[in-house]
Amino acid sequence: MLHALLSNLELVPAAGPAARALLAALTAAALALLAGSPIISRLERLGVRERTEKTPIEDEALRRRIAGKSGTPTMGGLILLVGLVPAVLLWADLATVQVHAALLAVLALAALGLVDDYGKLRGQGRTARGLRVRHKLLFQAALGGALGLMLARAGAARPLPGARSAALALPLAAAWGVLVLAAMANATNVTDGLDGLLAGLVPPAALVLAGACWAAGTPEAAARLDLRHVAGAAELSVVCGALAGASLAFLRFNRHPARVFMGDTGSMALGGGLAVCALGAGQEAVLALAGLVFLVEFGSSLLQIGSFRLLGRRALPIAPLHHIFEARHPEPLIVRGFYLAGMAAAGAGLLWIWI
C-alpha cells in the first residue's frame, strides 16, 4: 500500500481511513480522466459500439430517439476499473477482508458484464441479446452467497434475525448476501439508461455510504452514533471514495451527448461494489436510502414484468421509470431531475446515520 510505504519512509504521517478515502477518490478520478480518451479511441478502433437500435421498446418515437445513439462506443466501464482498482490497491488496507470482498465483487461483476456486452455486440440470433437473465442471476447468486459467507466467517456481516443458531447463521448470511448484491447490481444496471444518469447518481450515494462505513469502523464514532461497531469497516470508506471518484471522472465522457457508454461492464460492477461495502459495514439501510433512486428504477422494472406475466397487462406505460419521462422531456432535463432526487436520497441516508 502506498500510504504504508510513505509512512515507513516518514514522508507523511500514517493517514486515517477518512483521509485515505479522499486520496482514493482523487486518485481514481485522475486515473480515469487520463485513461478515458485513449480507451474510447481504442474501443472505436475495435468497433466496440452500442447497437441501440436493438433496444426492445414498443414506443416508436422513443425507439427512434434511442436508436439515434447507435454507434456510440460501449464497455466504457473499463475506464471506471482503471481508476477504481489501482486507487483501492494504493490506499486501502489490503489485510482487511472487507476490502478483498469489495474488490472481488467489482472485478467479478465487471467480468460478467464484459461477457454480456460482448455477446450483444458480436452474437448472432439469440446470443445477440447477451447472456440469458437466469444465467446472470445464477452468477450473481453464487457470488453474493460466497461473499456473504466470507464476511460472516470474518465476523463482518450483520447478525440477522434467527441467526443465533450456529446452524442458521451462515446460510442466512449467504442468502442475505445474494439478496443485497443481486438487488443493487441489477438496480444500477437498470438505472444506466440515460447519458450521465448512473455516473452522476453514484457519487453522492457512495460518499454517504463512505461516511457510514467510517463511522461503523471507528469505535468512538460508532458509540456516539449508536451504530454496531464492525472491525475493518472503516477501510470500506476508501473503496467508496474510489467508487465516487471514478464515477465522477467517467461523467466527463458520459454526460450528454455521451462519448461512451459504461455498459454492463461498469453498471453491475458499481452496484456490486456499493452492495459489498454496505454488507461489510452492516450499513445496508443507509445504502437503501442513499441509493433509493436505483431501487425505484429497479422496482419499476420488476413491477412491469410481474404485472405483464401475472395479469397479462402492463402496470406502467413503459419501464424503467426514466423512460416514462424520456418520452416527454429532453434527456438532460430528466437527468438533472434524477440528480436532485439522488441528492435528496443521499441526504436521507446521511440523516439515518445521525438519528
N, C-alpha and C positions, 0 to 999 in steps of 0.2 A: 504494500500500500504506500502511496506517495506521502500521505501525511505522517506515517510511521517513519519513513526514511528521512523526511525533513526534520522530524522531531529528534531522531537519533543523531543527526548531524548538527543539532541545535541551531538550525536556521530559522525555525519557527517553533513556538511552543506547541505542545500537543493540543490539537483543536478538538473541541467537543462536537457531538453529533449535529447540533444546530448550525455551527459554523461550517462543518463539512457538507451539510445539506446544501447550503448556499454555494459552496465551491463546486459541488457536483452539478448543481443547476447551471452555473456559469460554464463549466467545462463541457457539459452535454450540449448546451446551446452553441458554444463556439465550434465544437467539432461538427455538429450537424450543419451549421451555416457554411463551414469550409467544405464539407463533403457534398452539400446539396447540388450545386450546379454540375460538378463532374459526374455524379451518379445519374442525374437526369439526362445528361448528354449521352452517357453510356447506355441507358435504357432506350433512348431514342435510336441509337445506332443498332441496337439489338432488336428493334421492332417490338419492344415490350410496351404496347399501347392498349389502353382500355377500349373494349368494344361495347360501348354503352347502348348501341342500337339493339342489343340483345336483352336489355332490361325488360322483364315481364310486367309491363304496366298497361292496363287497358285504356286509360285516358289518353286519347290520341294526341291532343295538344301537348300534354306533359311528356308523352313518349318522344315526340319530335324535339322538344326542348332538351331532354336528356340525351337524345341521340346526337345533338349538336356538339356534345363533349367528346364524341368518339375520336380516338386517335391520341388522346392525352396520355402521356407515359404513366404507368402504374407500377406497383411494387415499390412505391416510394417509402414504405416502411423501413427499407434498408437504410435510409437516411437517419431515421429515428434510432436504429440499432447502432449505427456508427457513433452517434452521440451518447446514447444511453449506457451501453455496456462498458466502454472504457471509463466513463465517469464513475460508475459504480465500482469498478475494479480499482480505480485510483484512490477513491475517497472513503469507501465503506470498509468496515472491519470484516474481512473475509473469513474470520474464525467464527462468525455468527451464523447459526443455522438458518435464521430467517432470511438473511441475505442470499444464502445458497438457494433457498426455496424460491425467492422472488426472481433471481436470475434464471433459474431453471424454467419457471413459468413463462417468462418473457421469451426466452430462446425457443422453447418447445412450441409455443403458440405461434411464434413468428415462422417457424419451420412448417407448421400445419397450414398457416395462411399462404405461405410461399407455394406449397404444393397445390393448394386450391386456386390461387391466382394463375399459376402456370397452366393448370388444366383448363381454365376458362379461356386462356389466350391461345393455347396450342391444340386443345382437344377437338375432336370431331364428333358430331351427333350428340349423344347423351353426355359424353365426357366434356363437351364444350361448356357445360354448366358447372364445371368444377366438381369437387368432392360431394358425395351424397350427404345430406344433412345428418343422417344417422351415423355415418362414419365419423363426421366431425364431432358429434355429440359423444360417441364412444371414446374417441381420443381425449376429449376434454374431461370426461368422467374418469378415465383411468388416471389422467394427470392430476385432477383435483383430489381424487381419493388418495393417491400416493403422497401428494404434498400435505394433505390433511393428516395422514399418519405420521409423516416426517415431523411436522410441527408438534403433534400431540406427544410423540415419543420424547421430543426435546423439552416438553413442558411449556411450549409457547402457545398452544392452541387454547381457545376459550373453553372452560368446562361447560358442557351442555346439560340441560335438564335430563335426568335419567342416566347420567354418565358416572354416577357414584359407584356403580358396579364395574369392576375391572373388566368383566366380560363384555360390557356395552361401551366402555369409554372409547376404545379405538374404532370400532365400527361407526359410532356416532360421529367421531371426529372426521373419519373418511367421508361419510355421507354429507356432512356439513361442508367439507372442502369441495366436494363435487358440486353442490348447490351454489356456493358463493362464486367459485371460479367460472363455472359454465354460465351462470346468470350474467356476470359482469363482462366476460369475454364476448358473449353474444350481444349484450346490450351496447357495448361500444362499437361492435361490428355493424349493428343495425343503424346506429346514430351517424355513422360515417357515410352520409348520403348527399351532402352539400359541400361546396367549396369552403374549406376552412372551418367547418362546423365542429368536428370532433377535435381537431388540433387546438381550437380555441377554448373548448369546454374542459379539456383535461387539466390544464394548469391550475385553475382555481380549486378544482376537486383534489388534485394531488397535493397542493400546498396545505389545504386544511387537513388532509389525512397525514401529511408530514408532521404537522403540529400535534395531532392526536398520538401518533407513534412516538414522538419525542416525549410527550407527557407520560404516556404509559410506561416508557422505558426509563424514566427518571424518577427514582423513589420519592424525592421531595415533592415534585410536581404531581405525581400520581396521588400521593396522600392529600395534597391540598385540593385537588380537583375530584377527589373521591373516585379515582379510577383504579382498576386492578393493575397492579404493577407486574409487568412482564419483562424479565431479564432479556436484554438484547433487542427489545423493540425499538429503542431509540435509533439503532442503526438503520432501521427501515425508513426513517426520515431522509436519509441520504439517498435511498432508492427513489423515494417520492420526489425529492428535489431534482434528480436526474430525469425522471419522467416528465416533470413540469418543464425543465429547460429544453429537453429535446423536442417536446411538442410545440413549445413556443417558437423555437427556431424553424421547425417544419412549417409552421404557419406562414413563414416568409415565402415559401414556394407553393403553398396550397391555398392561399387566400384567393378570392375571386378576381379575375379568372385564373383558375388553378393551372400551374405549370406541371404539376404532378399529383397523382392520387396516391394515398398511402396503401390502398388495397387491404385485403385481409391480412397481409404480411404485417402491417402495422396496427390495424384496428384491434385485432384479437390480442396481440402482444400487450398493447396498452391496458386493455381491460384486465388481462391476466395479471399484469404487474400490480395494478391497483388492488385487485382481489387478494393476492397473497400478502401484500403489505397490511391490509385490514385483518386478515386471518392471523398473521404472525404477531399482531399487536393487540388482538382482541377488540378491534375497533370497527367491526362490521356495521354497526348502527351509524357511525359517523360517515362511512363510505356510502351507505344507503341514502343518507340525507344529502351529502355533498355531491353525490353522483345521481341525484334524483332524475335529472333530465335524461340520462342514459336509460334508467329503469322505466320511465314513462314511455320513451320511444320503443323500448323492447316490449313493454306491456301492450302498446297499441298493436304491434305486430302479432303478438300471441292472441289478443282479443279477436283480431281479424281472422286468423287461422282457425281458432276454436269455433267462432261463430259460423264460419263457412262449412266446416266439417260436421258440426253438430246440428246446425239449423238449416244449412243449405243456403244461407244468405250472409251478406257482409254487414258487419256492425258499423263499419266506417266507410266513407266514400272511397278511401284509399289508405294504405298503410305502408311504412310507418308514418307517424304523426307529421313529420316535416313535409311530406308530400302533399298533405291537405293544404298547407299554406303555400307550397310551391306552385300549385295550380292557380293561385290568385295574386301572389305578390312577387316582386323582384327578389331574386335569391339573396343578395347582400342584406336586404332589409330583414328577411327571415332569420338569417344567421345572427344579425345583431340582436334581434329579439330573443333568440335562444341563448345568446351570451348573457343577456340580462337575467334570464331565468336561471342560467347556470351559476351566476354570481349570487343570486338570491338563495339558491340551494346550498352553495358553499357557505354562505352566511348562516344558514340554518344548522349546518354541520358544525360550524365554529361555536354557535350558541349551545349546541348539545354538549360540547366538551366542557363548557363553563358552568352549566346548570346541573 
